[in-house]
């Protein structure tokens, strides 16, 4: 994440450097999803969040199977959790400070089409102050998980809840994690109906590095996992 590198774990357990994407990143590397063909999509902060810098839009980097990389999409507000649809044709991207979930058509070769809204709760424009952006957000979507009905679970990190959203942003279900924030979600288990939630008091790097207060919670939901991861 901080080195802006993609590592690959070999069958013998060793780690090798697959790609160095630092040339494309203005902030830390962030969440990643790998397509069925081995191509990876990687988000990046876009600015020095932990250093208190003003908000700047970030990019999604496409990493090919040979380790070469290029920018696949730009102008995103802190691209975060990502999923790929079961047919491999759509990439969903959470925009943590953008108040929305975006989606892109995946073309041949892995290139991305223009950005469209899957769910938007209002354009926050170019406001540079992170606290003001968060205060204006209805959702702050961190991690993401896709289900078999095409709905998306998000870790709504500042609102202490996981939310299941349908097309257009309709709220279909909600799981409170109060008093802790939730920063990642995943659907798994034998039938894909276990929702796992990564929770902690906040996302302050210094505070979290000095403490052991994070947990992984789980609950059962009605609709199973779909797509990648």
Secondary structure, DSSP 8 states (H G I E B T S, - for coil): --S-EEEEE-TTS-EEEEEE-GGG-SS-EEEEEE-TTS-EEEEE-SS-TTTT-----EEEEEE-TTS-EEEEEEEESSEEEEEE-TTS-EEEEEETTTTEEEEEEB-GGG-B---EEEEES---TT---HHHHHHH-S--EEEEEEBTTS-EEEEETTTTEEEEE-GGG-EEEEEE-TTSEEEEEEEESTTS-EEEEEEES---HHHHHT----EEEEEE-SS-B-SB-
